[in-house]
Amino acid sequence: MYKTDFTQRIVNAKLAPYLFGAFGWVLAWKLQLLLQQILPGLDYATGVALVFLPAGMRTLAVLIFGLRGAVGIFFGCMYSTIDYMGHLPAIDTSITLIICSISAFSAYLMMQLVCWWQKIGAELDELKFSDVLLIVLSQGLLSATLHQFVFTHAHIDHAYANPSQMEAFMLWAGMATGDIVGSMLFMLGGIALVNLFHSLRQH
C-alpha cells in the first residue's frame, strides 16, 4: 500500500509531466545517438534519421500527460537541438524555438484531432490501438512536413540548399519514416517491458 501511495504521489506531482517529457526525451535522444553509432546508415541527412526514437517518447508523453507532457518534450528538445545542431550557422534562437515547438506540439495537435474525430473523451478510455497508430502516422507526417519546411527555408546545411523535387521528397519521406518507425519501436518496446515486468512479479 505504501509503495502504491508513493508511486501515485510521484505520478500526480505537479512537475511530473514536465520532467517525464523533458528527461524522457533526453534519454531517448541518448539512445538515438547510441543507435546511430551502431548503425550509422540510419543518419540519412542533417535532421533526418530513418529511425528516430525520441518520436516515441513524444507520443508517449502526450498520451499520458497531454499538453503538459508536450511542454516537457519542448524543453528536452531544446537540449537535443542545441547538442545536435548548435554548431550550424543557420541555427539561431528563433529557429531552435520553432524546431522544438514543432517537435513538441505536433503530436499533441494530432492527438487532439484524432480524439475529436473518433469522439474519444479526455480520459482516453475509448482509445484503441488503431487510434494510437493513427496518431503516430499523422504526427509523423505533420512533424516531417513542418520540419522540412523550416530546414529548407533556413538552409541549415548543403542538403537543403536548392534541393530538387526528388531530393526534397526523399528528405521528407526519410524524416516521416523515421518518426513513425521510431514511435512504433519505442512504444512497442515499452509495452514489452511492462509485460515482462508484470510476468516477473507474478513469479
C-alpha positions as CSV (number, residue, x, y, z in Angstrom):
1,M,0.0,0.0,0.0
2,Y,2.8,2.4,0.9
3,K,4.6,1.7,-2.4
4,T,1.4,2.3,-4.3
5,D,0.7,5.6,-2.5
6,F,4.3,6.7,-3.0
7,T,4.1,5.9,-6.7
8,Q,0.8,7.8,-7.0
9,R,2.2,10.8,-5.3
10,I,5.1,10.9,-7.8
11,V,2.9,10.5,-10.8
12,N,0.5,13.1,-9.6
13,A,3.2,15.6,-8.6
14,K,2.8,18.9,-10.4
15,L,6.2,18.7,-12.1
16,A,5.9,15.0,-13.1
17,P,4.5,15.6,-16.6
18,Y,7.2,18.2,-17.4
19,L,10.0,16.1,-16.0
20,F,8.7,13.0,-17.7
21,G,8.7,14.8,-21.1
22,A,12.0,16.6,-20.7
23,F,14.1,13.8,-19.2
24,G,12.3,11.1,-21.3
25,W,13.2,13.0,-24.5
26,V,16.8,13.4,-23.4
27,L,17.1,9.7,-22.5
28,A,15.6,8.8,-25.9
29,W,18.0,11.2,-27.6
30,K,20.9,9.5,-25.9
31,L,19.6,6.1,-27.1
32,Q,19.3,7.6,-30.6
33,L,22.9,8.7,-30.6
34,L,23.9,5.2,-29.5
35,L,21.8,3.6,-32.2
36,Q,23.4,5.8,-34.9
37,Q,26.8,4.8,-33.7
38,I,25.9,1.2,-34.1
39,L,24.0,1.8,-37.4
40,P,25.4,5.0,-39.0
41,G,23.4,4.4,-42.1
42,L,20.3,5.5,-40.2
43,D,21.6,9.0,-40.2
44,Y,20.2,9.9,-43.6
45,A,20.9,13.7,-43.6
46,T,21.1,16.6,-41.1
47,G,18.0,16.4,-39.0
48,V,16.8,13.2,-40.7
49,A,17.1,9.8,-39.1
50,L,15.5,6.7,-40.7
51,V,14.6,5.6,-37.2
52,F,14.0,8.4,-34.7
53,L,13.4,7.0,-31.2
54,P,12.6,10.4,-29.4
55,A,9.4,10.5,-31.6
56,G,8.2,7.6,-29.5
57,M,8.8,9.4,-26.2
58,R,7.0,12.4,-27.7
59,T,3.9,10.3,-28.4
60,L,4.0,8.6,-25.1
61,A,4.4,11.8,-23.1
62,V,1.4,13.4,-24.9
63,L,-0.8,10.3,-24.5
64,I,-0.1,10.1,-20.7
65,F,0.1,13.8,-19.8
66,G,-1.4,15.8,-22.7
67,L,-0.3,19.4,-23.1
68,R,2.0,19.3,-20.0
69,G,3.8,16.3,-21.4
70,A,4.3,18.2,-24.7
71,V,5.8,21.2,-22.8
72,G,8.2,18.8,-21.2
73,I,9.2,17.5,-24.6
74,F,9.8,21.1,-25.7
75,F,12.4,21.6,-23.1
76,G,14.0,18.3,-23.7
77,C,14.1,19.0,-27.4
78,M,15.9,22.3,-26.7
79,Y,18.8,20.3,-25.3
80,S,19.0,17.8,-28.1
81,T,18.7,20.5,-30.8
82,I,21.5,22.6,-29.4
83,D,23.5,19.4,-28.9
84,Y,23.0,18.2,-32.4
85,M,22.6,21.4,-34.5
86,G,24.0,24.1,-32.3
87,H,27.2,24.4,-34.3
88,L,25.4,25.1,-37.6
89,P,25.5,28.8,-38.6
90,A,21.8,28.8,-39.6
91,I,20.6,27.5,-36.2
92,D,19.8,30.6,-34.1
93,T,17.5,31.1,-31.2
94,S,14.4,31.6,-33.3
95,I,15.0,28.5,-35.5
96,T,15.7,26.4,-32.4
97,L,12.4,27.5,-30.8
98,I,10.5,26.8,-34.0
99,I,12.1,23.3,-34.3
100,C,11.3,22.4,-30.7
101,S,7.8,23.7,-30.9
102,I,7.1,21.5,-34.0
103,S,8.7,18.5,-32.2
104,A,6.7,19.0,-29.0
105,F,3.3,20.1,-30.2
106,S,2.7,18.3,-33.5
107,A,1.9,15.0,-31.6
108,Y,-0.4,16.9,-29.2
109,L,-2.2,18.6,-32.0
110,M,-2.8,15.3,-33.9
111,M,-3.8,13.5,-30.7
112,Q,-6.5,16.2,-30.1
113,L,-7.7,15.9,-33.7
114,V,-7.9,12.1,-33.6
115,C,-9.7,12.2,-30.3
116,W,-12.1,14.8,-31.6
117,W,-12.7,12.8,-34.8
118,Q,-13.1,9.5,-33.0
119,K,-15.1,11.1,-30.2
120,I,-12.7,10.0,-27.6
121,G,-13.1,11.5,-24.1
122,A,-10.4,13.5,-22.2
123,E,-9.6,10.4,-20.1
124,L,-8.8,8.4,-23.3
125,D,-10.9,5.5,-22.1
126,E,-12.1,4.7,-25.6
127,L,-8.6,4.9,-27.1
128,K,-7.8,1.8,-29.2
129,F,-4.6,0.7,-30.8
130,S,-5.8,1.8,-34.2
131,D,-6.3,5.3,-32.7
132,V,-2.7,5.3,-31.4
133,L,-1.5,4.1,-34.8
134,L,-3.4,6.9,-36.5
135,I,-1.9,9.5,-34.0
136,V,1.6,8.1,-34.7
137,L,1.1,8.2,-38.5
138,S,-0.4,11.6,-38.6
139,Q,2.0,13.3,-36.2
140,G,4.9,11.8,-38.1
141,L,3.6,13.2,-41.4
142,L,2.9,16.6,-39.9
143,S,6.2,16.9,-38.0
144,A,8.2,15.9,-41.1
145,T,6.3,18.4,-43.3
146,L,6.8,21.3,-40.9
147,H,10.4,20.4,-40.1
148,Q,11.4,20.1,-43.7
149,F,9.8,23.5,-44.5
150,V,11.8,25.1,-41.7
151,F,15.0,23.3,-42.7
152,T,14.7,24.2,-46.3
153,H,13.7,27.8,-45.6
154,A,16.7,28.2,-43.2
155,H,19.1,26.3,-45.4
156,I,20.5,24.5,-42.4
157,D,23.1,22.8,-44.5
158,H,24.0,22.0,-48.1
159,A,21.4,19.2,-48.4
160,Y,18.7,21.9,-48.1
161,A,20.2,24.4,-50.5
162,N,18.0,24.3,-53.6
163,P,17.2,20.6,-53.5
164,S,15.5,19.0,-56.5
165,Q,11.9,17.9,-56.0
166,M,13.0,14.3,-55.7
167,E,15.7,15.2,-53.1
168,A,13.2,17.3,-51.1
169,F,10.7,14.4,-51.2
170,M,13.4,11.9,-50.1
171,L,14.3,14.2,-47.2
172,W,10.7,14.5,-46.2
173,A,9.9,10.8,-46.6
174,G,13.0,9.8,-44.7
175,M,12.0,12.0,-41.8
176,A,8.4,10.9,-41.8
177,T,9.5,7.2,-41.9
178,G,12.0,7.8,-39.0
179,D,9.3,9.4,-36.8
180,I,6.7,6.7,-37.5
181,V,9.1,3.7,-37.1
182,G,10.8,5.3,-34.1
183,S,7.5,5.9,-32.4
184,M,6.3,2.3,-33.0
185,L,9.6,0.7,-31.9
186,F,9.7,2.8,-28.8
187,M,6.1,2.2,-27.8
188,L,6.1,-1.5,-28.6
189,G,9.4,-1.8,-26.7
190,G,7.8,-0.1,-23.7
191,I,4.8,-2.4,-23.8
192,A,7.1,-5.4,-23.9
193,L,9.0,-4.2,-20.9
194,V,5.8,-3.6,-18.9
195,N,4.6,-7.1,-19.8
196,L,7.9,-8.6,-18.8
197,F,7.8,-6.7,-15.5
198,H,4.3,-8.0,-14.8
199,S,5.3,-11.6,-15.6
200,L,8.3,-11.4,-13.4
201,R,6.2,-10.1,-10.5
202,Q,3.7,-12.9,-10.9
203,H,6.5,-15.4,-10.5
